Amino acid sequence: MDSRHPIRRTTDLHLMEERIAAQRREIQNLLHDNQLLAATHVTLKQDVAAAQDDLRRLSATASSVKADRDIQVREIYERALKSETEARSIDGLHTELGRVRADINELRAERKALSEKLNDIHGEISRAQMQLRQLPELKSEIESTQRDIQRGKAAIEYERKMHLTNFELNEALDKHVVLVAREAKILRAQLENESRFDFVRY
């Protein structure tokens, strides 16, 4: 029997074990990535939900503040008109009128700032909606990764079974070769003995 066969089978077995170990490490990495993606998915959903709640509160607050400011502007404007009418006859009202105008300018500045904040809120809403639209794509990516992991597991299991089958076949073949060699040796010994006996008789 060729003594190199066990060495080759040992080398093949070692290479196959290394390959299986590498595939297992890859599966572990895929599982880890899948967990990270799932955690990111949950975090994104929570962040979007929190952002939507904040946006609703900000929108409600902004609407209330805007309504109050509009009422104040109208009241101050009406006061200004009344002050201007009275100022034609009373010079002392000019100072009050100046203060009213300053209040109007201040309120206008506040209204402008509030409008800018509302624009920022609308921008945040748009970004949140964009993130919500990206959630199906992220879910699809997670599901694809899970399918890849399942296929990897199936391939490793198939290769493990094939390796076990080949190993068992090789063991059976080795036993058969040893048995045949032993029987051949016995037959050769018997033939040699018979040849010697025949030679002695003659």
Contact map, one row per residue, 1 for C-alpha under 8 A:
1110000000000000000000000000000000000000000000000000000000000000000000000000000000000000000000000000000000000000000000000000000000000000000000000000000000000000000000000000000011001000000000000000000000
1111100000000000000000000000000000000000000000000000000000000000000000000000000000000000000000000000000000000000000000000000000000000000000000000000000000000000000000000000000000000000000000000000000000
1111111000000000000000000000000000000000000000000000000000000000000000000000000000000000000000000000000000000000000000000000000000000000000000000000000000000000000000000000000000000000000000000000000000
0111111100000000000000000000000000000000000000000000000000000000000000000000000000000000000000000000000000000000000000000000000000000000000000000000000000000000000000000000000000000000000000000000000000
0111111110000000000000000000000000000000000000000000000000000000000000000000000000000000000000000000000000000000000000000000000000000000000000000000000000000000000000000000000000000000000000000000000000
0011111111000000000000000000000000000000000000000000000000000000000000000000000000000000000000000000000000000000000000000000000000000000000000000000000000000000000000000000000000000000000000000000000000
0011111111100000000000000000000000000000000000000000000000000000000000000000000000000000000000000000000000000000000000000000000000000000000000000000000000000000000000000000000000000000000000000000000000
0001111111110000000000000000000000000000000000000000000000000000000000000000000000000000000000000000000000000000000000000000000000000000000000000000000000000000000000000000000000000000000000000000000000
0000111111111000000000000000000000000000000000000000000000000000000000000000000000000000000000000000000000000000000000000000000000000000000000000000000000000000000000000000000000000000000000000000000000
0000011111111100000000000000000000000000000000000000000000000000000000000000000000000000000000000000000000000000000000000000000000000000000000000000000000000000000000000000000000000000000000000000000000
0000001111111110000000000000000000000000000000000000000000000000000000000000000000000000000000000000000000000000000000000000000000000000000000000000000000000000000000000000000000000000000000000000000000
0000000111111111000000000000000000000000000000000000000000000000000000000000000000000000000000000000000000000000000000000000000000000000000000000000000000000000000000000000000000000000000000000000000000
0000000011111111100000000000000000000000000000000000000000000000000000000000000000000000000000000000000000000000000000000000000000000000000000000000000000000000000000000000000000000000000000000000000000
0000000001111111110000000000000000000000000000000000000000000000000000000000000000000000000000000000000000000000000000000000000000000000000000000000000000000000000000000000000000000000000000000000000000
0000000000111111111000000000000000000000000000000000000000000000000000000000000000000000000000000000000000000000000000000000000000000000000000000000000000000000000000000000000000000000000000000000000000
0000000000011111111100000000000000000000000000000000000000000000000000000000000000000000000000000000000000000000000000000000000000000000000000000000000000000000000000000000000000000000000000000000000000
0000000000001111111110000000000000000000000000000000000000000000000000000000000000000000000000000000000000000000000000000000000000000000000000000000000000000000000000000000000000000000000000000000000000
0000000000000111111111000000000000000000000000000000000000000000000000000000000000000000000000000000000000000000000000000000000000000000000000000000000000000000000000000000000000000000000000000000000000
0000000000000011111111100000000000000000000000000000000000000000000000000000000000000000000000000000000000000000000000000000000000000000000000000000000000000000000000000000000000000000000000000000000000
0000000000000001111111110000000000000000000000000000000000000000000000000000000000000000000000000000000000000000000000000000000000000000000000000000000000010000000000000000000000000000000000000000000000
0000000000000000111111111000000000000000000000000000000000000000000000000000000000000000000000000000000000000000000000000000000000000000000000000000000000000000000000000000000000000000000000000000000000
0000000000000000011111111100000000000000000000000000000000000000000000000000000000000000000000000000000000000000000000000000000000000000000000000000000000000000000000000000000000000000000000000000000000
0000000000000000001111111110000000000000000000000000000000000000000000000000000000000000000000000000000000000000000000000000000000000000000000000000000100010000000000000000000000000000000000000000000000
0000000000000000000111111111000000000000000000000000000000000000000000000000000000000000000000000000000000000000000000000000000000000000000000000000000000000000000000000000000000000000000000000000000000
0000000000000000000011111111100000000000000000000000000000000000000000000000000000000000000000000000000000000000000000000000000000000000000000000000000000000000000000000000000000000000000000000000000000
0000000000000000000001111111110000000000000000000000000000000000000000000000000000000000000000000000000000000000000000000000000000000000000000000000000000000000000000000000000000000000000000000000000000
0000000000000000000000111111111000000000000000000000000000000000000000000000000000000000000000000000000000000000000000000000000000000000000000000000100110000000000000000000000000000000000000000000000000
0000000000000000000000011111111100000000000000000000000000000000000000000000000000000000000000000000000000000000000000000000000000000000000000000000000000000000000000000000000000000000000000000000000000
0000000000000000000000001111111110000000000000000000000000000000000000000000000000000000000000000000000000000000000000000000000000000000000000000000000000000000000000000000000000000000000000000000000000
0000000000000000000000000111111111000000000000000000000000000000000000000000000000000000000000000000000000000000000000000000000000000000000000001000100000000000000000000000000000000000000000000000000000
0000000000000000000000000011111111100000000000000000000000000000000000000000000000000000000000000000000000000000000000000000000000000000000000000000100000000000000000000000000000000000000000000000000000
0000000000000000000000000001111111110000000000000000000000000000000000000000000000000000000000000000000000000000000000000000000000000000000000000000000000000000000000000000000000000000000000000000000000
0000000000000000000000000000111111111000000000000000000000000000000000000000000000000000000000000000000000000000000000000000000000000000000000000000000000000000000000000000000000000000000000000000000000
0000000000000000000000000000011111111100000000000000000000000000000000000000000000000000000000000000000000000000000000000000000000000000000001001100000000000000000000000000000000000000000000000000000000
0000000000000000000000000000001111111110000000000000000000000000000000000000000000000000000000000000000000000000000000000000000000000000000000000000000000000000000000000000000000000000000000000000000000
0000000000000000000000000000000111111111000000000000000000000000000000000000000000000000000000000000000000000000000000000000000000000000000000000000000000000000000000000000000000000000000000000000000000
0000000000000000000000000000000011111111100000000000000000000000000000000000000000000000000000000000000000000000000000000000000000000000000001000000000000000000000000000000000000000000000000000000000000
0000000000000000000000000000000001111111110000000000000000000000000000000000000000000000000000000000000000000000000000000000000000000000000001000000000000000000000000000000000000000000000000000000000000
0000000000000000000000000000000000111111111000000000000000000000000000000000000000000000000000000000000000000000000000000000000000000000000000000000000000000000000000000000000000000000000000000000000000
0000000000000000000000000000000000011111111100000000000000000000000000000000000000000000000000000000000000000000000000000000000000000000000000000000000000000000000000000000000000000000000000000000000000
0000000000000000000000000000000000001111111110000000000000000000000000000000000000000000000000000000000000000000000000000000000000000010011000000000000000000000000000000000000000000000000000000000000000
0000000000000000000000000000000000000111111111000000000000000000000000000000000000000000000000000000000000000000000000000000000000000000000000000000000000000000000000000000000000000000000000000000000000
0000000000000000000000000000000000000011111111100000000000000000000000000000000000000000000000000000000000000000000000000000000000000000000000000000000000000000000000000000000000000000000000000000000000
0000000000000000000000000000000000000001111111110000000000000000000000000000000000000000000000000000000000000000000000000000000000000000000000000000000000000000000000000000000000000000000000000000000000
0000000000000000000000000000000000000000111111111000000000000000000000000000000000000000000000000000000000000000000000000000000000010000000000000000000000000000000000000000000000000000000000000000000000
0000000000000000000000000000000000000000011111111100000000000000000000000000000000000000000000000000000000000000000000000000000000000000000000000000000000000000000000000000000000000000000000000000000000
0000000000000000000000000000000000000000001111111110000000000000000000000000000000000000000000000000000000000000000000000000000000000000000000000000000000000000000000000000000000000000000000000000000000
0000000000000000000000000000000000000000000111111111000000000000000000000000000000000000000000000000000000000000000000000000000100110000000000000000000000000000000000000000000000000000000000000000000000
0000000000000000000000000000000000000000000011111111100000000000000000000000000000000000000000000000000000000000000000000000000000000000000000000000000000000000000000000000000000000000000000000000000000
0000000000000000000000000000000000000000000001111111110000000000000000000000000000000000000000000000000000000000000000000000000000000000000000000000000000000000000000000000000000000000000000000000000000
0000000000000000000000000000000000000000000000111111111000000000000000000000000000000000000000000000000000000000000000000000000100000000000000000000000000000000000000000000000000000000000000000000000000
0000000000000000000000000000000000000000000000011111111100000000000000000000000000000000000000000000000000000000000000000000100100000000000000000000000000000000000000000000000000000000000000000000000000
0000000000000000000000000000000000000000000000001111111110000000000000000000000000000000000000000000000000000000000000000000000000000000000000000000000000000000000000000000000000000000000000000000000000
0000000000000000000000000000000000000000000000000111111111000000000000000000000000000000000000000000000000000000000000000000000000000000000000000000000000000000000000000000000000000000000000000000000000
0000000000000000000000000000000000000000000000000011111111100000000000000000000000000000000000000000000000000000000000001001100000000000000000000000000000000000000000000000000000000000000000000000000000
0000000000000000000000000000000000000000000000000001111111110000000000000000000000000000000000000000000000000000000000000000000000000000000000000000000000000000000000000000000000000000000000000000000000
0000000000000000000000000000000000000000000000000000111111111000000000000000000000000000000000000000000000000000000000000000000000000000000000000000000000000000000000000000000000000000000000000000000000
0000000000000000000000000000000000000000000000000000011111111100000000000000000000000000000000000000000000000000000000001000000000000000000000000000000000000000000000000000000000000000000000000000000000
0000000000000000000000000000000000000000000000000000001111111110000000000000000000000000000000000000000000000000000001001000000000000000000000000000000000000000000000000000000000000000000000000000000000
0000000000000000000000000000000000000000000000000000000111111111000000000000000000000000000000000000000000000000000000000000000000000000000000000000000000000000000000000000000000000000000000000000000000
0000000000000000000000000000000000000000000000000000000011111111100000000000000000000000000000000000000000000000000000000000000000000000000000000000000000000000000000000000000000000000000000000000000000
0000000000000000000000000000000000000000000000000000000001111111110000000000000000000000000000000000000000000000010001000000000000000000000000000000000000000000000000000000000000000000000000000000000000
0000000000000000000000000000000000000000000000000000000000111111111000000000000000000000000000000000000000000000000000000000000000000000000000000000000000000000000000000000000000000000000000000000000000
0000000000000000000000000000000000000000000000000000000000011111111100000000000000000000000000000000000000000000000000000000000000000000000000000000000000000000000000000000000000000000000000000000000000
0000000000000000000000000000000000000000000000000000000000001111111110000000000000000000000000000000000000000000000000000000000000000000000000000000000000000000000000000000000000000000000000000000000000
0000000000000000000000000000000000000000000000000000000000000111111111000000000000000000000000000000000000000010010000000000000000000000000000000000000000000000000000000000000000000000000000000000000000
0000000000000000000000000000000000000000000000000000000000000011111111100000000000000000000000000000000000000000000000000000000000000000000000000000000000000000000000000000000000000000000000000000000000
0000000000000000000000000000000000000000000000000000000000000001111111110000000000000000000000000000000000000000000000000000000000000000000000000000000000000000000000000000000000000000000000000000000000
0000000000000000000000000000000000000000000000000000000000000000111111111000000000000000000000000000000000100010000000000000000000000000000000000000000000000000000000000000000000000000000000000000000000
0000000000000000000000000000000000000000000000000000000000000000011111111100000000000000000000000000000000000000000000000000000000000000000000000000000000000000000000000000000000000000000000000000000000
0000000000000000000000000000000000000000000000000000000000000000001111111110000000000000000000000000000000000000000000000000000000000000000000000000000000000000000000000000000000000000000000000000000000
0000000000000000000000000000000000000000000000000000000000000000000111111111000000000000000000000000000000000000000000000000000000000000000000000000000000000000000000000000000000000000000000000000000000
0000000000000000000000000000000000000000000000000000000000000000000011111111100000000000000000000000000100100000000000000000000000000000000000000000000000000000000000000000000000000000000000000000000000
0000000000000000000000000000000000000000000000000000000000000000000001111111110000000000000000000000000000000000000000000000000000000000000000000000000000000000000000000000000000000000000000000000000000
0000000000000000000000000000000000000000000000000000000000000000000000111111111000000000000000000000000000000000000000000000000000000000000000000000000000000000000000000000000000000000000000000000000000
0000000000000000000000000000000000000000000000000000000000000000000000011111111100000000000000000001001100000000000000000000000000000000000000000000000000000000000000000000000000000000000000000000000000
0000000000000000000000000000000000000000000000000000000000000000000000001111111110000000000000000000000100000000000000000000000000000000000000000000000000000000000000000000000000000000000000000000000000
0000000000000000000000000000000000000000000000000000000000000000000000000111111111000000000000000000000000000000000000000000000000000000000000000000000000000000000000000000000000000000000000000000000000
0000000000000000000000000000000000000000000000000000000000000000000000000011111111100000000000000001000000000000000000000000000000000000000000000000000000000000000000000000000000000000000000000000000000
0000000000000000000000000000000000000000000000000000000000000000000000000001111111110000000000001001100000000000000000000000000000000000000000000000000000000000000000000000000000000000000000000000000000
0000000000000000000000000000000000000000000000000000000000000000000000000000111111111000000000000000000000000000000000000000000000000000000000000000000000000000000000000000000000000000000000000000000000
0000000000000000000000000000000000000000000000000000000000000000000000000000011111111100000000000000000000000000000000000000000000000000000000000000000000000000000000000000000000000000000000000000000000
0000000000000000000000000000000000000000000000000000000000000000000000000000001111111110000010011000000000000000000000000000000000000000000000000000000000000000000000000000000000000000000000000000000000
0000000000000000000000000000000000000000000000000000000000000000000000000000000111111111000000001000000000000000000000000000000000000000000000000000000000000000000000000000000000000000000000000000000000
0000000000000000000000000000000000000000000000000000000000000000000000000000000011111111100000000000000000000000000000000000000000000000000000000000000000000000000000000000000000000000000000000000000000
0000000000000000000000000000000000000000000000000000000000000000000000000000000001111111110010000000000000000000000000000000000000000000000000000000000000000000000000000000000000000000000000000000000000
0000000000000000000000000000000000000000000000000000000000000000000000000000000000111111111111000000000000000000000000000000000000000000000000000000000000000000000000000000000000000000000000000000000000
0000000000000000000000000000000000000000000000000000000000000000000000000000000000011111111000000000000000000000000000000000000000000000000000000000000000000000000000000000000000000000000000000000000000
0000000000000000000000000000000000000000000000000000000000000000000000000000000000001111111000000000000000000000000000000000000000000000000000000000000000000000000000000000000000000000000000000000000000
0000000000000000000000000000000000000000000000000000000000000000000000000000000000000111111110000000000000000000000000000000000000000000000000000000000000000000000000000000000000000000000000000000000000
0000000000000000000000000000000000000000000000000000000000000000000000000000000000000011111111000000000000000000000000000000000000000000000000000000000000000000000000000000000000000000000000000000000000
0000000000000000000000000000000000000000000000000000000000000000000000000000000000000010011111110000000000000000000000000000000000000000000000000000000000000000000000000000000000000000000000000000000000
0000000000000000000000000000000000000000000000000000000000000000000000000000000000100110011111111000000000000000000000000000000000000000000000000000000000000000000000000000000000000000000000000000000000
0000000000000000000000000000000000000000000000000000000000000000000000000000000000000010001111111100000000000000000000000000000000000000000000000000000000000000000000000000000000000000000000000000000000
0000000000000000000000000000000000000000000000000000000000000000000000000000000000000000000111111110000000000000000000000000000000000000000000000000000000000000000000000000000000000000000000000000000000
0000000000000000000000000000000000000000000000000000000000000000000000000000000000100000000111111111000000000000000000000000000000000000000000000000000000000000000000000000000000000000000000000000000000
0000000000000000000000000000000000000000000000000000000000000000000000000000000100110000000011111111100000000000000000000000000000000000000000000000000000000000000000000000000000000000000000000000000000
0000000000000000000000000000000000000000000000000000000000000000000000000000000000000000000001111111110000000000000000000000000000000000000000000000000000000000000000000000000000000000000000000000000000
0000000000000000000000000000000000000000000000000000000000000000000000000000000000000000000000111111111000000000000000000000000000000000000000000000000000000000000000000000000000000000000000000000000000
0000000000000000000000000000000000000000000000000000000000000000000000000001001100000000000000011111111100000000000000000000000000000000000000000000000000000000000000000000000000000000000000000000000000
0000000000000000000000000000000000000000000000000000000000000000000000000000000100000000000000001111111110000000000000000000000000000000000000000000000000000000000000000000000000000000000000000000000000
0000000000000000000000000000000000000000000000000000000000000000000000000000000000000000000000000111111111000000000000000000000000000000000000000000000000000000000000000000000000000000000000000000000000
0000000000000000000000000000000000000000000000000000000000000000000000000001000000000000000000000011111111100000000000000000000000000000000000000000000000000000000000000000000000000000000000000000000000
0000000000000000000000000000000000000000000000000000000000000000000000001001100000000000000000000001111111110000000000000000000000000000000000000000000000000000000000000000000000000000000000000000000000
0000000000000000000000000000000000000000000000000000000000000000000000000000000000000000000000000000111111111000000000000000000000000000000000000000000000000000000000000000000000000000000000000000000000
0000000000000000000000000000000000000000000000000000000000000000000000000000000000000000000000000000011111111100000000000000000000000000000000000000000000000000000000000000000000000000000000000000000000
0000000000000000000000000000000000000000000000000000000000000000000010001000000000000000000000000000001111111110000000000000000000000000000000000000000000000000000000000000000000000000000000000000000000
0000000000000000000000000000000000000000000000000000000000000000000000000000000000000000000000000000000111111111000000000000000000000000000000000000000000000000000000000000000000000000000000000000000000
0000000000000000000000000000000000000000000000000000000000000000000000000000000000000000000000000000000011111111100000000000000000000000000000000000000000000000000000000000000000000000000000000000000000
0000000000000000000000000000000000000000000000000000000000000000000000000000000000000000000000000000000001111111110000000000000000000000000000000000000000000000000000000000000000000000000000000000000000
0000000000000000000000000000000000000000000000000000000000000000010010000000000000000000000000000000000000111111111000000000000000000000000000000000000000000000000000000000000000000000000000000000000000
0000000000000000000000000000000000000000000000000000000000000000000000000000000000000000000000000000000000011111111100000000000000000000000000000000000000000000000000000000000000000000000000000000000000
0000000000000000000000000000000000000000000000000000000000000000000000000000000000000000000000000000000000001111111110000000000000000000000000000000000000000000000000000000000000000000000000000000000000
0000000000000000000000000000000000000000000000000000000000000100010000000000000000000000000000000000000000000111111111000000000000000000000000000000000000000000000000000000000000000000000000000000000000
0000000000000000000000000000000000000000000000000000000000000000000000000000000000000000000000000000000000000011111111100000000000000000000000000000000000000000000000000000000000000000000000000000000000
0000000000000000000000000000000000000000000000000000000000000000000000000000000000000000000000000000000000000001111111110000000000000000000000000000000000000000000000000000000000000000000000000000000000
0000000000000000000000000000000000000000000000000000000000000000000000000000000000000000000000000000000000000000111111111000000000000000000000000000000000000000000000000000000000000000000000000000000000
0000000000000000000000000000000000000000000000000000000000100100000000000000000000000000000000000000000000000000011111111100000000000000000000000000000000000000000000000000000000000000000000000000000000
0000000000000000000000000000000000000000000000000000000000000000000000000000000000000000000000000000000000000000001111111110000000000000000000000000000000000000000000000000000000000000000000000000000000
0000000000000000000000000000000000000000000000000000000000000000000000000000000000000000000000000000000000000000000111111111000000000000000000000000000000000000000000000000000000000000000000000000000000
0000000000000000000000000000000000000000000000000000001001100000000000000000000000000000000000000000000000000000000011111111100000000000000000000000000000000000000000000000000000000000000000000000000000
0000000000000000000000000000000000000000000000000000000000000000000000000000000000000000000000000000000000000000000001111111110000000000000000000000000000000000000000000000000000000000000000000000000000
0000000000000000000000000000000000000000000000000000000000000000000000000000000000000000000000000000000000000000000000111111111000000000000000000000000000000000000000000000000000000000000000000000000000
0000000000000000000000000000000000000000000000000000001000000000000000000000000000000000000000000000000000000000000000011111111100000000000000000000000000000000000000000000000000000000000000000000000000
0000000000000000000000000000000000000000000000000001001000000000000000000000000000000000000000000000000000000000000000001111111110000000000000000000000000000000000000000000000000000000000000000000000000
0000000000000000000000000000000000000000000000000000000000000000000000000000000000000000000000000000000000000000000000000111111111000000000000000000000000000000000000000000000000000000000000000000000000
0000000000000000000000000000000000000000000000000000000000000000000000000000000000000000000000000000000000000000000000000011111111100000000000000000000000000000000000000000000000000000000000000000000000
0000000000000000000000000000000000000000000000010011000000000000000000000000000000000000000000000000000000000000000000000001111111110000000000000000000000000000000000000000000000000000000000000000000000
0000000000000000000000000000000000000000000000000000000000000000000000000000000000000000000000000000000000000000000000000000111111111000000000000000000000000000000000000000000000000000000000000000000000
0000000000000000000000000000000000000000000000000000000000000000000000000000000000000000000000000000000000000000000000000000011111111100000000000000000000000000000000000000000000000000000000000000000000
0000000000000000000000000000000000000000000000010000000000000000000000000000000000000000000000000000000000000000000000000000001111111110000000000000000000000000000000000000000000000000000000000000000000
0000000000000000000000000000000000000000000010010000000000000000000000000000000000000000000000000000000000000000000000000000000111111110000000000000000000000000000000000000000000000000000000000000000000
0000000000000000000000000000000000000000000000000000000000000000000000000000000000000000000000000000000000000000000000000000000011111111100000000000000000000000000000000000000000000000000000000000000000
0000000000000000000000000000000000000000000000000000000000000000000000000000000000000000000000000000000000000000000000000000000001111111110000000000000000000000000000000000000000000000000000000000000000
0000000000000000000000000000000000000000100000000000000000000000000000000000000000000000000000000000000000000000000000000000000000111111111000000000000000000000000000000000000000000000000000000000000000
0000000000000000000000000000000000000000000000000000000000000000000000000000000000000000000000000000000000000000000000000000000000001111111100000000000000000000000000000000000000000000000000000000000000
0000000000000000000000000000000000000000000000000000000000000000000000000000000000000000000000000000000000000000000000000000000000001111111110000000000000000000000000000000000000000000000000000000000000
0000000000000000000000000000000000000000100000000000000000000000000000000000000000000000000000000000000000000000000000000000000000000111111111000000000000000000000000000000000000000000000000000000000000
0000000000000000000000000000000000000000100000000000000000000000000000000000000000000000000000000000000000000000000000000000000000000011111111100000000000000000000000000000000000000000000000000000000000
0000000000000000000000000000000000000000000000000000000000000000000000000000000000000000000000000000000000000000000000000000000000000001111111110000000000000000000000000000000000000000000000000000000000
0000000000000000000000000000000000000000000000000000000000000000000000000000000000000000000000000000000000000000000000000000000000000000111111111000000000000000000000000000000000000000000000000000000000
0000000000000000000000000000000001001100000000000000000000000000000000000000000000000000000000000000000000000000000000000000000000000000011111111100000000000000000000000000000000000000000000000000000000
0000000000000000000000000000000000000000000000000000000000000000000000000000000000000000000000000000000000000000000000000000000000000000001111111110000000000000000000000000000000000000000000000000000000
0000000000000000000000000000000000000000000000000000000000000000000000000000000000000000000000000000000000000000000000000000000000000000000111111111000000000000000000000000000000000000000000000000000000
0000000000000000000000000000010001000000000000000000000000000000000000000000000000000000000000000000000000000000000000000000000000000000000011111111100000000000000000000000000000000000000000000000000000
0000000000000000000000000000000001000000000000000000000000000000000000000000000000000000000000000000000000000000000000000000000000000000000001111111110000000000000000000000000000000000000000000000000000
0000000000000000000000000000000000000000000000000000000000000000000000000000000000000000000000000000000000000000000000000000000000000000000000111111111000000000000000000000000000000000000000000000000000
0000000000000000000000000000000000000000000000000000000000000000000000000000000000000000000000000000000000000000000000000000000000000000000000011111111100000000000000000000000000000000000000000000000000
0000000000000000000000000010011000000000000000000000000000000000000000000000000000000000000000000000000000000000000000000000000000000000000000001111111110000000000000000000000000000000000000000000000000
0000000000000000000000000000000000000000000000000000000000000000000000000000000000000000000000000000000000000000000000000000000000000000000000000111111111000000000000000000000000000000000000000000000000
0000000000000000000000000000000000000000000000000000000000000000000000000000000000000000000000000000000000000000000000000000000000000000000000000011111111100000000000000000000000000000000000000000000000
0000000000000000000000100010000000000000000000000000000000000000000000000000000000000000000000000000000000000000000000000000000000000000000000000001111111110000000000000000000000000000000000000000000000
0000000000000000000000000010000000000000000000000000000000000000000000000000000000000000000000000000000000000000000000000000000000000000000000000000111111111000000000000000000000000000000000000000000000
0000000000000000000000000000000000000000000000000000000000000000000000000000000000000000000000000000000000000000000000000000000000000000000000000000011111111100000000000000000000000000000000000000000000
0000000000000000000000000000000000000000000000000000000000000000000000000000000000000000000000000000000000000000000000000000000000000000000000000000001111111110000000000000000000000000000000000000000000
0000000000000000000100100000000000000000000000000000000000000000000000000000000000000000000000000000000000000000000000000000000000000000000000000000000111111111000000000000000000000000000000000000000000
0000000000000000000000000000000000000000000000000000000000000000000000000000000000000000000000000000000000000000000000000000000000000000000000000000000011111111100000000000000000000000000000000000000000
0000000000000000000000000000000000000000000000000000000000000000000000000000000000000000000000000000000000000000000000000000000000000000000000000000000001111111110000000000000000000000000000000000000000
0000000000000000000000000000000000000000000000000000000000000000000000000000000000000000000000000000000000000000000000000000000000000000000000000000000000111111111000000000000000000000000000000000000000
0000000000000000000000000000000000000000000000000000000000000000000000000000000000000000000000000000000000000000000000000000000000000000000000000000000000011111111100000000000000000000000000000000000000
0000000000000000000000000000000000000000000000000000000000000000000000000000000000000000000000000000000000000000000000000000000000000000000000000000000000001111111110000000000000000000000000000000000000
0000000000000000000000000000000000000000000000000000000000000000000000000000000000000000000000000000000000000000000000000000000000000000000000000000000000000111111111000000000000000000000000000000000000
0000000000000000000000000000000000000000000000000000000000000000000000000000000000000000000000000000000000000000000000000000000000000000000000000000000000000011111111100000000000000000000000000000000000
0000000000000000000000000000000000000000000000000000000000000000000000000000000000000000000000000000000000000000000000000000000000000000000000000000000000000001111111110000000000000000000000000000000000
0000000000000000000000000000000000000000000000000000000000000000000000000000000000000000000000000000000000000000000000000000000000000000000000000000000000000000111111111000000000000000000000000000000000
0000000000000000000000000000000000000000000000000000000000000000000000000000000000000000000000000000000000000000000000000000000000000000000000000000000000000000011111111100000000000000000000000000000000
0000000000000000000000000000000000000000000000000000000000000000000000000000000000000000000000000000000000000000000000000000000000000000000000000000000000000000001111111110000000000000000000000000000000
0000000000000000000000000000000000000000000000000000000000000000000000000000000000000000000000000000000000000000000000000000000000000000000000000000000000000000000111111111000000000000000000000000000000
0000000000000000000000000000000000000000000000000000000000000000000000000000000000000000000000000000000000000000000000000000000000000000000000000000000000000000000011111111100000000000000000000000000000
0000000000000000000000000000000000000000000000000000000000000000000000000000000000000000000000000000000000000000000000000000000000000000000000000000000000000000000001111111110000000000000000000000000000
0000000000000000000000000000000000000000000000000000000000000000000000000000000000000000000000000000000000000000000000000000000000000000000000000000000000000000000000111111111000000000000000000000000000
0000000000000000000000000000000000000000000000000000000000000000000000000000000000000000000000000000000000000000000000000000000000000000000000000000000000000000000000011111111100000000000000000000000000
0000000000000000000000000000000000000000000000000000000000000000000000000000000000000000000000000000000000000000000000000000000000000000000000000000000000000000000000001111111110000000000000000000000000
0000000000000000000000000000000000000000000000000000000000000000000000000000000000000000000000000000000000000000000000000000000000000000000000000000000000000000000000000111111111000000000000000000000000
0000000000000000000000000000000000000000000000000000000000000000000000000000000000000000000000000000000000000000000000000000000000000000000000000000000000000000000000000011111111100000000000000000000000
0000000000000000000000000000000000000000000000000000000000000000000000000000000000000000000000000000000000000000000000000000000000000000000000000000000000000000000000000001111111110000000000000000000000
1000000000000000000000000000000000000000000000000000000000000000000000000000000000000000000000000000000000000000000000000000000000000000000000000000000000000000000000000000111111111000000000000000000000
1000000000000000000000000000000000000000000000000000000000000000000000000000000000000000000000000000000000000000000000000000000000000000000000000000000000000000000000000000011111111100000000000000000000
0000000000000000000000000000000000000000000000000000000000000000000000000000000000000000000000000000000000000000000000000000000000000000000000000000000000000000000000000000001111111110000000000000000000
0000000000000000000000000000000000000000000000000000000000000000000000000000000000000000000000000000000000000000000000000000000000000000000000000000000000000000000000000000000111111111000000000000000000
1000000000000000000000000000000000000000000000000000000000000000000000000000000000000000000000000000000000000000000000000000000000000000000000000000000000000000000000000000000011111111100000000000000000
0000000000000000000000000000000000000000000000000000000000000000000000000000000000000000000000000000000000000000000000000000000000000000000000000000000000000000000000000000000001111111110000000000000000
0000000000000000000000000000000000000000000000000000000000000000000000000000000000000000000000000000000000000000000000000000000000000000000000000000000000000000000000000000000000111111111000000000000000
0000000000000000000000000000000000000000000000000000000000000000000000000000000000000000000000000000000000000000000000000000000000000000000000000000000000000000000000000000000000011111111100000000000000
0000000000000000000000000000000000000000000000000000000000000000000000000000000000000000000000000000000000000000000000000000000000000000000000000000000000000000000000000000000000001111111110000000000000
0000000000000000000000000000000000000000000000000000000000000000000000000000000000000000000000000000000000000000000000000000000000000000000000000000000000000000000000000000000000000111111111000000000000
0000000000000000000000000000000000000000000000000000000000000000000000000000000000000000000000000000000000000000000000000000000000000000000000000000000000000000000000000000000000000011111111100000000000
0000000000000000000000000000000000000000000000000000000000000000000000000000000000000000000000000000000000000000000000000000000000000000000000000000000000000000000000000000000000000001111111110000000000
0000000000000000000000000000000000000000000000000000000000000000000000000000000000000000000000000000000000000000000000000000000000000000000000000000000000000000000000000000000000000000111111111000000000
0000000000000000000000000000000000000000000000000000000000000000000000000000000000000000000000000000000000000000000000000000000000000000000000000000000000000000000000000000000000000000011111111100000000
0000000000000000000000000000000000000000000000000000000000000000000000000000000000000000000000000000000000000000000000000000000000000000000000000000000000000000000000000000000000000000001111111110000000
0000000000000000000000000000000000000000000000000000000000000000000000000000000000000000000000000000000000000000000000000000000000000000000000000000000000000000000000000000000000000000000111111111000000
0000000000000000000000000000000000000000000000000000000000000000000000000000000000000000000000000000000000000000000000000000000000000000000000000000000000000000000000000000000000000000000011111111100000
0000000000000000000000000000000000000000000000000000000000000000000000000000000000000000000000000000000000000000000000000000000000000000000000000000000000000000000000000000000000000000000001111111110000
0000000000000000000000000000000000000000000000000000000000000000000000000000000000000000000000000000000000000000000000000000000000000000000000000000000000000000000000000000000000000000000000111111111000
0000000000000000000000000000000000000000000000000000000000000000000000000000000000000000000000000000000000000000000000000000000000000000000000000000000000000000000000000000000000000000000000011111111100
0000000000000000000000000000000000000000000000000000000000000000000000000000000000000000000000000000000000000000000000000000000000000000000000000000000000000000000000000000000000000000000000001111111110
0000000000000000000000000000000000000000000000000000000000000000000000000000000000000000000000000000000000000000000000000000000000000000000000000000000000000000000000000000000000000000000000000111111111
0000000000000000000000000000000000000000000000000000000000000000000000000000000000000000000000000000000000000000000000000000000000000000000000000000000000000000000000000000000000000000000000000011111111
0000000000000000000000000000000000000000000000000000000000000000000000000000000000000000000000000000000000000000000000000000000000000000000000000000000000000000000000000000000000000000000000000001111111
0000000000000000000000000000000000000000000000000000000000000000000000000000000000000000000000000000000000000000000000000000000000000000000000000000000000000000000000000000000000000000000000000000111111
0000000000000000000000000000000000000000000000000000000000000000000000000000000000000000000000000000000000000000000000000000000000000000000000000000000000000000000000000000000000000000000000000000011111
